[in-house]
Amino acid sequence: MAKCCNLVWSPLASLLILAALFLGLAAPVARATELRGAGSTFAYPVVTRWSEAYQGLSGVRVEYHPIGSSAGMTEIRSGVIDFGLTDAPLQDAELLRDGLAQFPVLIGAIVPVVNLDGIKPGQLRFSGEILADIFLGKISRWNDPAIVALNPGIALPNRPILVIYRSDGSGTTYNWTDFLSKQSAEWQTRVGVKTAVAWPVGVGAKGNGGVAAGVSRTKGAIGFVEYTYALQGNLVYGLVRNRAGNFIRPDAPGLLAAAESVVWPKERDFFVLLSDAAAPEAYPIVGTTFALIRRYPANAPNKRDALAYFRWALEKGRDLAAAQHYLPLPTSVVAQVEAYWDE
């Protein structure tokens, strides 16, 4: 039988082994160097700013693809990304079925945008009923008596209205159609509230950017986009009458009034819609971007690092959001979101 070699055990060897064990236990938990997200185009302008700043501070690269809320939902459900962003919140049963957690990260305004000569941003006024009838095809010319009556002193052309809508599954569409359903029984019955609907009239474009570009190059067009896209594209946006009968600008005070009109912790998994808020100072078409995270992902460290990214965004990225004309979450809601993470 072969003899095993003798092991010489020395005090130096013992010290080396103990040192190795100590270093192993003290080693930091590995961090992700890249996080992958996808979904909402609504939130894209501020998510890019957040991601650039966060990479500079943490070294973690956040790669985000603005493919629309519906596509983002599909990718987070399949587990190919670390987080999805959607402006159409999921019900508790859907989240439970898919093993997802959901929390808000950002609030923004949705505005009607038009391409008409001689009209300034914020000058043209709409009611919800008029917008519903335009997108139903019932109002088809810009000098329709209903539009003229709401806009005395504005020379509206005898020009056909071309509707440009979202062709992809869109949280912006979800909030827009939710508002129209609250203004028009016909819209609610014929079209309804979804991320993708059978539009009665018009032509489609992909993403907020696609709708903005389509309106920009088409005389007589009307579409709907997140407010920042209107500003970035130098588009003429209209004001929309709220439930109290007021025409409120789509900026921070109007968004905050809408956000404060609901009790966020009352709704499970933050299922909150902010359109048609009752507050007299509220802008009426407000969307919330929600993050979707897998509760039990295959890559647990990436989940931890995704939550660290959103903690930074909610606490330290507020000025970046405001600079892009979004409303950061109220600090009371941020506290509720962080408590939700600890559940």
C-alpha positions as CSV (number, residue, x, y, z in Angstrom):
1,M,0.0,0.0,0.0
2,A,1.3,3.4,-0.9
3,K,2.2,5.6,2.0
4,C,0.5,9.0,2.2
5,C,2.9,11.9,2.3
6,N,3.3,13.4,5.8
7,L,1.8,16.9,6.4
8,V,4.1,19.1,8.4
9,W,1.8,21.4,10.5
10,S,3.6,24.6,11.6
11,P,2.5,27.7,13.5
12,L,3.0,29.7,10.3
13,A,0.6,27.5,8.3
14,S,-2.0,27.9,11.0
15,L,-1.8,31.7,10.8
16,L,-2.1,31.6,7.1
17,I,-5.2,29.5,7.2
18,L,-6.8,31.7,9.8
19,A,-6.0,34.8,7.8
20,A,-7.6,33.3,4.7
21,L,-10.7,32.4,6.6
22,F,-11.0,35.9,8.1
23,L,-10.5,37.6,4.7
24,G,-13.1,35.3,3.2
25,L,-15.7,36.1,5.8
26,A,-14.8,39.8,5.7
27,A,-15.0,40.1,1.9
28,P,-17.8,42.4,0.7
29,V,-20.8,40.9,-0.9
30,A,-20.4,41.0,-4.7
31,R,-22.1,44.0,-6.4
32,A,-23.6,44.0,-9.8
33,T,-21.7,46.0,-12.4
34,E,-24.7,46.3,-14.7
35,L,-28.4,46.4,-14.2
36,R,-30.9,45.9,-17.0
37,G,-34.3,47.5,-17.2
38,A,-36.9,48.1,-19.9
39,G,-40.4,49.5,-20.4
40,S,-42.0,52.9,-20.1
41,T,-41.1,55.6,-22.7
42,F,-43.0,58.0,-20.4
43,A,-40.2,58.0,-17.8
44,Y,-37.3,57.6,-20.2
45,P,-36.0,61.3,-20.1
46,V,-35.5,61.2,-16.4
47,V,-34.4,57.5,-16.1
48,T,-31.5,58.3,-18.4
49,R,-30.4,61.2,-16.1
50,W,-30.7,59.0,-13.1
51,S,-28.7,56.2,-14.6
52,E,-25.9,58.5,-15.8
53,A,-25.6,60.1,-12.4
54,Y,-25.8,56.8,-10.5
55,Q,-23.1,55.2,-12.6
56,G,-20.8,58.1,-11.8
57,L,-21.4,57.6,-8.1
58,S,-21.6,53.8,-7.8
59,G,-19.9,52.4,-10.9
60,V,-23.0,50.4,-11.6
61,R,-24.2,50.8,-15.2
62,V,-28.0,50.9,-15.6
63,E,-28.9,49.9,-19.2
64,Y,-32.5,50.9,-19.8
65,H,-34.5,50.2,-23.0
66,P,-37.6,52.4,-23.6
67,I,-39.7,49.7,-25.4
68,G,-43.1,50.6,-23.9
69,S,-44.9,49.5,-20.7
70,S,-46.4,46.3,-22.2
71,A,-43.1,45.1,-23.5
72,G,-41.4,45.9,-20.2
73,M,-44.0,43.8,-18.4
74,T,-43.3,40.9,-20.7
75,E,-39.5,41.1,-20.1
76,I,-39.7,41.3,-16.3
77,R,-42.1,38.4,-16.3
78,S,-39.7,36.3,-18.4
79,G,-36.8,37.3,-16.1
80,V,-34.5,38.7,-18.8
81,I,-34.2,42.1,-17.1
82,D,-33.7,43.2,-13.5
83,F,-36.6,45.7,-13.4
84,G,-39.4,46.8,-15.6
85,L,-41.1,50.2,-15.7
86,T,-44.8,50.6,-16.5
87,D,-47.2,53.5,-16.3
88,A,-50.1,51.0,-16.1
89,P,-50.1,49.4,-12.6
90,L,-50.8,45.8,-12.2
91,Q,-53.6,44.4,-9.9
92,D,-52.6,42.4,-6.9
93,A,-53.7,39.1,-8.5
94,E,-51.5,39.6,-11.5
95,L,-48.5,40.5,-9.3
96,L,-49.1,37.4,-7.1
97,R,-49.4,35.2,-10.2
98,D,-46.2,36.5,-11.7
99,G,-44.2,36.7,-8.5
100,L,-43.7,40.5,-8.9
101,A,-43.5,43.5,-6.5
102,Q,-44.7,46.9,-7.6
103,F,-44.0,50.4,-6.4
104,P,-44.2,54.0,-7.8
105,V,-41.0,55.9,-8.7
106,L,-42.2,59.0,-10.7
107,I,-45.1,61.2,-11.6
108,G,-45.7,63.1,-14.8
109,A,-48.3,64.9,-16.9
110,I,-49.8,63.8,-20.2
111,V,-50.7,66.6,-22.6
112,P,-52.5,66.9,-25.9
113,V,-50.1,68.2,-28.5
114,V,-51.1,69.8,-31.9
115,N,-49.6,71.1,-35.0
116,L,-51.5,74.4,-35.8
117,D,-50.0,77.6,-37.0
118,G,-50.4,80.8,-34.9
119,I,-51.1,79.0,-31.6
120,K,-48.8,79.1,-28.6
121,P,-48.1,76.4,-26.1
122,G,-50.8,76.4,-23.4
123,Q,-53.1,78.6,-25.4
124,L,-55.5,76.1,-26.8
125,R,-58.1,74.6,-24.4
126,F,-59.8,71.3,-24.4
127,S,-62.4,69.5,-22.3
128,G,-62.4,65.8,-21.7
129,E,-65.5,65.4,-23.8
130,I,-64.0,67.2,-26.8
131,L,-60.8,65.1,-26.6
132,A,-62.9,61.9,-26.5
133,D,-65.0,63.0,-29.5
134,I,-61.8,63.9,-31.4
135,F,-60.3,60.5,-30.8
136,L,-63.6,58.8,-31.5
137,G,-63.7,60.6,-34.9
138,K,-66.9,62.5,-34.0
139,I,-65.1,65.9,-34.2
140,S,-63.1,65.9,-37.4
141,R,-62.2,69.5,-38.2
142,W,-60.4,72.2,-36.1
143,N,-63.1,74.8,-36.5
144,D,-65.8,72.5,-35.1
145,P,-68.3,74.6,-33.0
146,A,-67.4,72.7,-29.8
147,I,-63.7,73.6,-30.0
148,V,-64.5,77.2,-31.1
149,A,-66.8,77.7,-28.2
150,L,-64.1,76.7,-25.7
151,N,-61.5,78.9,-27.4
152,P,-63.0,82.4,-28.1
153,G,-60.5,84.7,-29.8
154,I,-58.4,82.0,-31.4
155,A,-58.6,81.7,-35.2
156,L,-59.0,77.9,-35.7
157,P,-58.6,76.7,-39.3
158,N,-61.0,74.9,-41.4
159,R,-58.6,72.0,-41.5
160,P,-59.1,68.2,-41.0
161,I,-57.9,66.8,-37.7
162,L,-55.4,63.9,-38.0
163,V,-55.2,61.8,-34.8
164,I,-51.9,60.2,-34.0
165,Y,-52.0,57.5,-31.4
166,R,-49.7,55.0,-29.8
167,S,-49.3,51.9,-31.9
168,D,-47.5,49.9,-29.1
169,G,-48.6,48.7,-25.7
170,S,-48.3,51.9,-23.7
171,G,-48.8,53.1,-20.1
172,T,-49.3,56.6,-21.5
173,T,-52.2,55.2,-23.5
174,Y,-53.6,53.5,-20.4
175,N,-53.7,56.7,-18.5
176,W,-55.0,58.7,-21.5
177,T,-57.8,56.2,-22.1
178,D,-58.6,56.1,-18.4
179,F,-59.2,59.8,-18.4
180,L,-61.3,59.7,-21.6
181,S,-63.4,56.9,-20.1
182,K,-64.2,59.1,-17.1
183,Q,-65.3,61.9,-19.5
184,S,-67.3,59.9,-22.1
185,A,-69.6,57.0,-21.6
186,E,-69.3,56.3,-25.4
187,W,-65.5,56.1,-25.1
188,Q,-65.8,53.7,-22.1
189,T,-68.2,51.5,-24.0
190,R,-66.6,51.5,-27.5
191,V,-62.9,51.7,-26.6
192,G,-62.3,51.3,-22.9
193,V,-59.1,51.5,-20.8
194,K,-56.1,49.4,-21.9
195,T,-52.4,49.7,-22.8
196,A,-53.4,49.0,-26.4
197,V,-56.9,49.7,-27.8
198,A,-58.6,49.6,-31.1
199,W,-58.4,53.2,-32.0
200,P,-61.5,54.4,-34.0
201,V,-59.5,56.9,-36.2
202,G,-56.0,58.1,-36.9
203,V,-52.5,56.6,-37.5
204,G,-50.2,55.0,-35.1
205,A,-46.6,55.8,-33.9
206,K,-44.3,54.0,-31.5
207,G,-43.4,55.5,-28.2
208,N,-43.9,59.0,-26.8
209,G,-41.0,60.0,-29.1
210,G,-42.8,58.6,-32.1
211,V,-46.0,60.4,-31.4
212,A,-44.1,63.7,-30.8
213,A,-42.3,63.3,-34.1
214,G,-45.5,62.4,-36.0
215,V,-47.3,65.5,-34.7
216,S,-44.3,67.7,-35.3
217,R,-44.2,66.9,-39.0
218,T,-47.9,66.8,-39.7
219,K,-50.1,69.9,-40.1
220,G,-53.4,69.6,-38.4
221,A,-52.3,66.6,-36.2
222,I,-53.1,66.0,-32.6
223,G,-51.6,63.4,-30.3
224,F,-50.8,62.9,-26.6
225,V,-47.4,62.7,-25.0
226,E,-45.7,63.0,-21.6
227,Y,-45.1,66.8,-21.0
228,T,-41.3,66.6,-21.3
229,Y,-41.6,65.3,-24.8
230,A,-43.7,68.3,-25.7
231,L,-41.2,70.7,-24.3
232,Q,-38.2,68.9,-25.8
233,G,-39.9,68.8,-29.3
234,N,-41.1,72.5,-29.1
235,L,-44.6,71.2,-29.6
236,V,-47.8,73.2,-29.0
237,Y,-49.6,71.6,-26.1
238,G,-53.1,72.3,-24.9
239,L,-54.6,72.8,-21.5
240,V,-57.3,70.4,-20.3
241,R,-60.3,71.3,-18.1
242,N,-60.2,69.4,-14.8
243,R,-63.1,68.1,-12.8
244,A,-63.5,71.4,-11.0
245,G,-63.8,73.2,-14.3
246,N,-60.3,74.8,-14.1
247,F,-57.6,74.8,-16.7
248,I,-54.4,73.9,-14.8
249,R,-50.9,74.0,-16.3
250,P,-49.1,70.5,-16.4
251,D,-46.3,71.5,-14.1
252,A,-45.3,70.6,-10.5
253,P,-48.1,72.3,-8.5
254,G,-50.8,70.7,-10.7
255,L,-49.1,67.3,-10.4
256,L,-48.7,67.6,-6.7
257,A,-52.3,68.4,-6.2
258,A,-53.3,65.3,-8.0
259,A,-50.8,63.1,-6.1
260,E,-52.0,64.4,-2.8
261,S,-55.6,63.7,-3.7
262,V,-55.2,59.9,-3.0
263,V,-54.3,57.8,0.0
264,W,-51.3,55.8,-1.4
265,P,-51.0,53.2,1.4
266,K,-54.7,52.4,1.2
267,E,-54.2,50.6,-2.1
268,R,-52.3,47.2,-2.1
269,D,-49.1,47.3,-4.1
270,F,-49.7,51.1,-4.7
271,F,-52.4,50.5,-7.4
272,V,-53.2,54.2,-7.8
273,L,-54.5,56.1,-10.8
274,L,-54.2,59.9,-10.7
275,S,-56.3,61.0,-13.7
276,D,-59.4,63.2,-13.1
277,A,-58.4,64.1,-9.6
278,A,-61.1,66.0,-7.6
279,A,-58.7,68.7,-6.2
280,P,-59.5,72.1,-7.8
281,E,-55.8,72.7,-8.4
282,A,-55.0,69.3,-10.0
283,Y,-53.9,68.8,-13.5
284,P,-56.4,66.2,-14.9
285,I,-54.2,63.7,-16.9
286,V,-51.5,62.5,-14.6
287,G,-49.5,59.2,-14.9
288,T,-47.4,57.4,-12.4
289,T,-44.4,55.2,-13.4
290,F,-44.2,52.0,-11.4
291,A,-41.2,49.7,-11.0
292,L,-41.7,46.0,-11.3
293,I,-39.2,43.7,-9.5
294,R,-39.2,39.9,-9.3
295,R,-39.7,38.8,-5.7
296,Y,-37.6,35.7,-6.2
297,P,-35.2,36.3,-9.1
298,A,-32.6,33.8,-10.2
299,N,-30.0,36.5,-9.6
300,A,-30.7,37.7,-6.0
301,P,-27.8,40.2,-5.8
302,N,-29.1,42.1,-8.8
303,K,-32.5,42.5,-7.1
304,R,-30.7,44.0,-4.1
305,D,-28.7,46.3,-6.3
306,A,-31.8,47.3,-8.3
307,L,-33.5,48.4,-5.1
308,A,-30.3,50.3,-4.1
309,Y,-30.6,52.2,-7.4
310,F,-34.2,53.1,-6.8
311,R,-33.5,54.1,-3.2
312,W,-30.9,56.5,-4.6
313,A,-33.3,57.8,-7.3
314,L,-36.1,58.4,-4.8
315,E,-34.0,60.0,-2.2
316,K,-31.1,61.7,-4.1
317,G,-32.4,61.9,-7.7
318,R,-35.3,64.3,-6.9
319,D,-33.7,67.4,-8.4
320,L,-32.9,65.5,-11.6
321,A,-36.6,64.5,-11.9
322,A,-37.8,68.0,-11.3
323,A,-35.4,69.4,-13.8
324,Q,-37.0,67.2,-16.5
325,H,-40.5,68.6,-15.5
326,Y,-41.6,65.4,-13.6
327,L,-42.8,65.4,-10.0
328,P,-40.6,63.4,-7.6
329,L,-42.7,61.2,-5.3
330,P,-43.8,63.1,-2.2
331,T,-41.5,62.2,0.7
332,S,-44.3,60.6,2.6
333,V,-44.9,58.2,-0.3
334,V,-41.1,57.5,-0.5
335,A,-41.2,56.4,3.1
336,Q,-44.1,54.1,2.3
337,V,-42.2,52.6,-0.6
338,E,-39.2,51.9,1.5
339,A,-41.3,50.3,4.1
340,Y,-42.9,48.1,1.4
341,W,-39.4,46.9,0.4
342,D,-38.8,45.7,4.0
343,E,-42.0,43.6,4.1
